[in-house]
Structure formats: structure tokens, C-alpha cells
Amino acid sequence: MSKDDDALIFGIGILAGVTAGIIAGLLMAPASGEETRKKLENHVNDFAENCCPTLEEAKRQALATVDVLQFKIEKAIKKVNDMIKARQLAKAKDKEHSVYGI
């Protein structure tokens, strides 16, 4: 894994831990059920608003990484094909020299 992947996983882990702590704190708080549910709903809504941009950024980064990998793979395939063609051309020239003495 790359450092970016590790950082993303670490960030998701921190976010999950914070969320679990908030939920546990709300559920154990000495408040009425209605108040607790309202607080929980507010926190979930805040979390969703804050989390969505993070997920969108992660998706964007993943797609960019896929594009870069695709480009690098295509470039490597082209290089291999060019090497094969060069080798075939060299063999043809060698054969030409041996047959025609050029």
C-alpha cells in the first residue's frame, strides 16, 4: 500500500472512532429518550454532511489513480511492442545481409 492509502485508511479509522464515541456518549448521557434521539439525529446529519465530501474526494483520488495506472500500463505495452518490432526489423536486416550480402 502507498502512503496515500495508509493515510486514507487511518483517516477513515479516526472518523469511525470519533463517530462511535459520539454515539456512545449520546446514548449514555442522562437525558430523556426524545432529547437523546434528537441529538443523535443532529449528529448523524452533521456526520453525513461532513463525510460526503470526504468520500467524494476519496472516489476522485481513486479514479485519478486508475487513470494514471492505465496510462502507465498502456505506455509499457507500447514500449514492449516497439521493442518487438525493433527486434523483428533487426532480424530481417540480418537475414537480408546474410542472403544478399549487403
MDTraj code that builds the backbone (N, CA, C; nanometers):
import mdtraj as md
import numpy as np

residues = "MET SER LYS ASP ASP ASP ALA LEU ILE PHE GLY ILE GLY ILE LEU ALA GLY VAL THR ALA GLY ILE ILE ALA GLY LEU LEU MET ALA PRO ALA SER GLY GLU GLU THR ARG LYS LYS LEU GLU ASN HIS VAL ASN ASP PHE ALA GLU ASN CYS CYS PRO THR LEU GLU GLU ALA LYS ARG GLN ALA LEU ALA THR VAL ASP VAL LEU GLN PHE LYS ILE GLU LYS ALA ILE LYS LYS VAL ASN ASP MET ILE LYS ALA ARG GLN LEU ALA LYS ALA LYS ASP LYS GLU HIS SER VAL TYR GLY ILE".split()
xyz = np.array([
    [0.0836, -0.1188, 0.0000],
    [0.0000, 0.0000, 0.0000],
    [0.0873, 0.1241, 0.0000],
    [0.0372, 0.2285, -0.0585],
    [0.1120, 0.3525, -0.0623],
    [0.0809, 0.4349, 0.0620],
    [0.1567, 0.5404, 0.0794],
    [0.1349, 0.6289, 0.1941],
    [-0.0023, 0.6934, 0.1868],
    [-0.0486, 0.7259, 0.0648],
    [-0.1808, 0.7862, 0.0495],
    [-0.2894, 0.6904, 0.0945],
    [-0.2743, 0.5604, 0.0591],
    [-0.3719, 0.4603, 0.1010],
    [-0.3718, 0.4466, 0.2521],
    [-0.2531, 0.4429, 0.3109],
    [-0.2426, 0.4308, 0.4559],
    [-0.3065, 0.5506, 0.5250],
    [-0.2823, 0.6702, 0.4715],
    [-0.3392, 0.7912, 0.5306],
    [-0.4913, 0.7904, 0.5197],
    [-0.5435, 0.7441, 0.4070],
    [-0.6878, 0.7382, 0.3878],
    [-0.7505, 0.6392, 0.4853],
    [-0.6898, 0.5215, 0.4981],
    [-0.7415, 0.4205, 0.5901],
    [-0.7338, 0.4718, 0.7334],
    [-0.6231, 0.5367, 0.7689],
    [-0.6088, 0.5926, 0.9025],
    [-0.7171, 0.6974, 0.9286],
    [-0.7394, 0.7854, 0.8299],
    [-0.8417, 0.8892, 0.8445],
    [-0.9811, 0.8310, 0.8610],
    [-1.0116, 0.7263, 0.7854],
    [-1.1421, 0.6608, 0.7979],
    [-1.1547, 0.5976, 0.9356],
    [-1.0463, 0.5377, 0.9841],
    [-1.0480, 0.4772, 1.1178],
    [-1.0713, 0.5807, 1.2266],
    [-1.0041, 0.6947, 1.2152],
    [-1.0241, 0.8037, 1.3123],
    [-1.1684, 0.8510, 1.3082],
    [-1.2201, 0.8700, 1.1878],
    [-1.3571, 0.9162, 1.1711],
    [-1.4564, 0.8173, 1.2318],
    [-1.4347, 0.6892, 1.2088],
    [-1.5231, 0.5867, 1.2657],
    [-1.5147, 0.5867, 1.4174],
    [-1.3946, 0.6021, 1.4736],
    [-1.3777, 0.6056, 1.6184],
    [-1.4461, 0.7242, 1.6819],
    [-1.4310, 0.8397, 1.6196],
    [-1.4961, 0.9607, 1.6710],
    [-1.6472, 0.9452, 1.6668],
    [-1.6966, 0.8906, 1.5572],
    [-1.8410, 0.8711, 1.5439],
    [-1.8930, 0.7746, 1.6500],
    [-1.8230, 0.6651, 1.6702],
    [-1.8651, 0.5686, 1.7725],
    [-1.8632, 0.6328, 1.9103],
    [-1.7631, 0.7149, 1.9381],
    [-1.7560, 0.7834, 2.0675],
    [-1.8707, 0.8802, 2.0873],
    [-1.9054, 0.9523, 1.9846],
    [-2.0177, 1.0469, 1.9942],
    [-2.1478, 0.9721, 2.0206],
    [-2.1690, 0.8662, 1.9453],
    [-2.2929, 0.7884, 1.9630],
    [-2.2984, 0.7290, 2.1030],
    [-2.1883, 0.6723, 2.1493],
    [-2.1862, 0.6141, 2.2843],
    [-2.2117, 0.7217, 2.3884],
    [-2.1512, 0.8386, 2.3711],
    [-2.1725, 0.9479, 2.4655],
    [-2.3172, 0.9942, 2.4687],
    [-2.3781, 1.0000, 2.3537],
    [-2.5187, 1.0420, 2.3490],
    [-2.6106, 0.9390, 2.4130],
    [-2.5823, 0.8130, 2.3874],
    [-2.6686, 0.7085, 2.4412],
    [-2.6540, 0.6936, 2.5923],
    [-2.5387, 0.7273, 2.6463],
    [-2.5170, 0.7134, 2.7900],
    [-2.5422, 0.8429, 2.8657],
    [-2.5736, 0.9488, 2.7968],
    [-2.5982, 1.0781, 2.8611],
    [-2.7304, 1.0744, 2.9380],
    [-2.7315, 1.1432, 3.0522],
    [-2.8557, 1.1463, 3.1311],
    [-2.9567, 1.2462, 3.0729],
    [-3.0200, 1.2079, 2.9655],
    [-3.1209, 1.2926, 2.9016],
    [-3.2395, 1.2035, 2.8656],
    [-3.3531, 1.2653, 2.8385],
    [-3.4705, 1.1870, 2.8015],
    [-3.4464, 1.1207, 2.6664],
    [-3.5244, 1.0192, 2.6379],
    [-3.5112, 0.9481, 2.5120],
    [-3.5317, 1.0390, 2.3924],
    [-3.6299, 1.1281, 2.4034],
    [-3.6589, 1.2181, 2.2925],
    [-3.5428, 1.3141, 2.2677],
    [-3.4863, 1.3678, 2.3754],
    [-3.3725, 1.4581, 2.3613],
    [-3.2525, 1.3846, 2.3021],
    [-3.2291, 1.2651, 2.3500],
    [-3.1161, 1.1861, 2.3012],
    [-3.1324, 1.1531, 2.1543],
    [-3.2532, 1.1131, 2.1145],
    [-3.2775, 1.0814, 1.9737],
    [-3.2569, 1.2048, 1.8859],
    [-3.3024, 1.3206, 1.9343],
    [-3.2867, 1.4444, 1.8589],
    [-3.1377, 1.4786, 1.8441],
    [-3.0624, 1.4643, 1.9540],
    [-2.9185, 1.4905, 1.9482],
    [-2.8503, 1.3929, 1.8523],
    [-2.8900, 1.2674, 1.8607],
    [-2.8324, 1.1656, 1.7744],
    [-2.8622, 1.1968, 1.6278],
    [-2.9856, 1.2374, 1.6010],
    [-3.0232, 1.2731, 1.4644],
    [-2.9395, 1.3907, 1.4138],
    [-2.9199, 1.4914, 1.4978],
    [-2.8386, 1.6069, 1.4589],
    [-2.6945, 1.5667, 1.4298],
    [-2.6398, 1.4803, 1.5155],
    [-2.5014, 1.4363, 1.4951],
    [-2.4883, 1.3510, 1.3693],
    [-2.5864, 1.2657, 1.3445],
    [-2.5820, 1.1835, 1.2236],
    [-2.5901, 1.2722, 1.0995],
    [-2.6766, 1.3713, 1.1030],
    [-2.6877, 1.4643, 0.9894],
    [-2.5572, 1.5417, 0.9687],
    [-2.4972, 1.5884, 1.0790],
    [-2.3682, 1.6586, 1.0685],
    [-2.2617, 1.5666, 1.0115],
    [-2.2602, 1.4430, 1.0594],
    [-2.1623, 1.3457, 1.0115],
    [-2.1799, 1.3219, 0.8618],
    [-2.3038, 1.3052, 0.8175],
    [-2.3307, 1.2811, 0.6763],
    [-2.2845, 1.4002, 0.5911],
    [-2.3085, 1.5214, 0.6400],
    [-2.2667, 1.6401, 0.5653],
    [-2.1144, 1.6499, 0.5578],
    [-2.0472, 1.6132, 0.6663],
    [-1.9005, 1.6212, 0.6691],
    [-1.8361, 1.5042, 0.5975],
    [-1.9015, 1.3896, 0.5974],
    [-1.8431, 1.2677, 0.5414],
    [-1.8542, 1.2644, 0.3893],
    [-1.9622, 1.3116, 0.3347],
    [-1.9834, 1.3031, 0.1897],
    [-1.8715, 1.3681, 0.1093],
    [-1.8265, 1.4877, 0.1442],
    [-1.7141, 1.5435, 0.0676],
    [-1.5882, 1.4566, 0.0793],
    [-1.5668, 1.3963, 0.1952],
    [-1.4510, 1.3099, 0.2136],
    [-1.4614, 1.1882, 0.1231],
    [-1.5792, 1.1285, 0.1155],
    [-1.5985, 1.0129, 0.0294],
    [-1.5842, 1.0511, -0.1180],
    [-1.6363, 1.1657, -0.1537],
    [-1.6238, 1.2126, -0.2917],
    [-1.4762, 1.2358, -0.3261],
    [-1.4008, 1.2918, -0.2322],
    [-1.2578, 1.3145, -0.2549],
    [-1.1854, 1.1811, -0.2696],
    [-1.2199, 1.0833, -0.1862],
    [-1.1577, 0.9510, -0.1960],
    [-1.1905, 0.8867, -0.3308],
    [-1.3145, 0.9010, -0.3739],
    [-1.3551, 0.8467, -0.5041],
    [-1.2776, 0.9148, -0.6166],
    [-1.2635, 1.0467, -0.6083],
    [-1.1908, 1.1219, -0.7094],
    [-1.0451, 1.0770, -0.7151],
    [-0.9844, 1.0591, -0.5982],
    [-0.8454, 1.0146, -0.5933],
    [-0.8307, 0.8740, -0.6505],
    [-0.9254, 0.7869, -0.6192],
    [-0.9196, 0.6501, -0.6711],
    [-0.9300, 0.6494, -0.8233],
    [-1.0218, 0.7283, -0.8770],
    [-1.0371, 0.7354, -1.0228],
    [-0.9130, 0.7950, -1.0886],
    [-0.8533, 0.8947, -1.0252],
    [-0.7306, 0.9536, -1.0794],
    [-0.6177, 0.8509, -1.0786],
    [-0.6102, 0.7724, -0.9722],
    [-0.5075, 0.6685, -0.9632],
    [-0.5280, 0.5641, -1.0716],
    [-0.6525, 0.5259, -1.0964],
    [-0.6825, 0.4291, -1.2024],
    [-0.6403, 0.4858, -1.3379],
    [-0.6684, 0.6129, -1.3611],
    [-0.6291, 0.6756, -1.4881],
    [-0.4770, 0.6746, -1.5056],
    [-0.4053, 0.7072, -1.3989],
    [-0.2586, 0.7081, -1.4060],
    [-0.2060, 0.5672, -1.4326],
    [-0.2607, 0.4691, -1.3617],
    [-0.2174, 0.3306, -1.3826],
    [-0.2463, 0.2847, -1.5253],
    [-0.3630, 0.3192, -1.5765],
    [-0.3985, 0.2817, -1.7128],
    [-0.2997, 0.3437, -1.8118],
    [-0.2653, 0.4691, -1.7916],
    [-0.1686, 0.5363, -1.8790],
    [-0.0330, 0.4665, -1.8729],
    [0.0127, 0.4345, -1.7520],
    [0.1429, 0.3700, -1.7370],
    [0.1443, 0.2308, -1.8002],
    [0.0348, 0.1570, -1.7860],
    [0.0264, 0.0235, -1.8456],
    [0.0273, 0.0338, -1.9979],
    [-0.0519, 0.1267, -2.0520],
    [-0.0543, 0.1454, -2.1970],
    [0.0834, 0.1860, -2.2493],
    [0.1538, 0.2706, -2.1759],
    [0.2875, 0.3131, -2.2153],
    [0.3846, 0.1945, -2.2134],
    [0.3736, 0.1094, -2.1113],
    [0.4609, -0.0085, -2.1030],
    [0.4315, -0.1063, -2.2159],
    [0.3047, -0.1256, -2.2485],
    [0.2673, -0.2150, -2.3586],
    [0.3223, -0.1615, -2.4908],
    [0.3116, -0.0304, -2.5118],
    [0.3645, 0.0297, -2.6346],
    [0.5158, 0.0096, -2.6418],
    [0.5835, 0.0262, -2.5291],
    [0.7294, 0.0080, -2.5264],
    [0.7668, -0.1356, -2.5622],
    [0.6929, -0.2336, -2.5075],
    [0.7187, -0.3746, -2.5390],
    [0.6936, -0.4004, -2.6873],
    [0.5834, -0.3496, -2.7395],
    [0.5532, -0.3666, -2.8821],
    [0.6617, -0.3047, -2.9699],
    [0.7097, -0.1856, -2.9313],
    [0.8171, -0.1207, -3.0077],
    [0.9444, -0.2047, -3.0040],
    [0.9726, -0.2633, -2.8875],
    [1.0916, -0.3484, -2.8758],
    [1.0786, -0.4723, -2.9647],
    [0.9603, -0.5309, -2.9678],
    [0.9372, -0.6487, -3.0523],
    [0.9555, -0.6122, -3.1994],
    [0.8963, -0.5004, -3.2397],
    [0.9103, -0.4562, -3.3791],
    [1.0563, -0.4273, -3.4131],
    [1.1292, -0.3650, -3.3221],
    [1.2702, -0.3358, -3.3463],
    [1.3502, -0.4651, -3.3608],
    [1.3203, -0.5633, -3.2771],
    [1.3907, -0.6916, -3.2857],
    [1.3587, -0.7615, -3.4182],
    [1.2306, -0.7570, -3.4585],
    [1.1922, -0.8181, -3.5861],
    [1.2629, -0.7489, -3.7024],
    [1.2707, -0.6179, -3.6979],
    [1.3393, -0.5416, -3.8027],
    [1.4882, -0.5765, -3.8059],
    [1.5490, -0.5878, -3.6889],
    [1.6913, -0.6238, -3.6828],
    [1.7145, -0.7632, -3.7403],
    [1.6253, -0.8576, -3.7095],
    [1.6385, -0.9932, -3.7650],
    [1.6240, -0.9906, -3.9170],
    [1.5285, -0.9113, -3.9662],
    [1.5074, -0.9012, -4.1112],
    [1.6309, -0.8418, -4.1789],
    [1.6914, -0.7419, -4.1165],
    [1.8126, -0.6819, -4.1735],
    [1.9272, -0.7814, -4.1717],
    [1.9417, -0.8569, -4.0636],
    [2.0467, -0.9589, -4.0557],
    [2.0276, -1.0640, -4.1647],
    [1.9038, -1.1041, -4.1836],
    [1.8736, -1.2033, -4.2859],
    [1.9050, -1.1469, -4.4245],
    [1.8686, -1.0218, -4.4451],
    [1.8948, -0.9556, -4.5715],
    [2.0449, -0.9504, -4.5988],
    [2.1221, -0.9180, -4.4973],
    [2.2692, -0.9127, -4.5111],
    [2.3255, -1.0510, -4.5424],
    [2.2720, -1.1527, -4.4771],
    [2.3255, -1.2880, -4.4999],
    [2.2842, -1.3414, -4.6359],
    [2.1636, -1.3085, -4.6835],
    [2.1148, -1.3603, -4.8115],
    [2.1747, -1.2820, -4.9278],
    [2.1705, -1.1497, -4.9179],
    [2.2114, -1.0659, -5.0308],
    [2.3544, -1.0138, -5.0155],
    [2.4123, -1.0309, -4.9007],
    [2.5480, -0.9838, -4.8779],
    [2.5607, -0.8332, -4.8806],
    [2.4562, -0.7631, -4.8408],
    [2.4566, -0.6167, -4.8433],
    [2.5178, -0.5644, -4.7159],
])
top = md.Topology()
chain = top.add_chain()
for i, resn in enumerate(residues, 1):
    res = top.add_residue(resn, chain, resSeq=i)
    for name in ("N", "CA", "C"):
        top.add_atom(name, md.element.get_by_symbol(name[0]), res)
traj = md.Trajectory(xyz[None], top)
